[in-house]
Amino acid sequence: MARAYSADLRRRVVDAAMGGLSARQAAERFDVGTATAIVWVRRFREGGELVARRQGKPRGLRLDPHADYSYGSGGRGDPPIPSL
């Protein structure tokens, strides 16, 4: 997975956009993707956010997909007993 852009680069792109350039022009000047710069500027305008967000899928527990089977929530309420 690719690494996040540095906070310094984010700050420079947002500062350029706040200083009069469009987000597209700032993206071209600093050689980042247009959509990336637009998102950075929008997040900054909406709430002052400049930090990178976590990348990837949130981790869950390994047994989450099997919770219904493991805990017997198939109507009985008791965990299943293995057959002998």
JOTAQUI-V318128 format. One line per field, one symbol per residue. psi: psi as a letter, one per 20 degrees, with the letter a starting at -180 (. if undefined). burial: 1 if it has 16 or more other C-alpha atoms within 10 Angstrom, else 0. Layout:
psi: ???
burial: ???
This chain:
psi: qqqqqqhggggggggghhjhqrhgghgggjlrqghghggggghghhjjpiqqrqqapppaqhjgijggghjkkjhhiqqqpqq.
burial: 000000000110110110000111111000010000110110010000001000000000000000000000000000000000
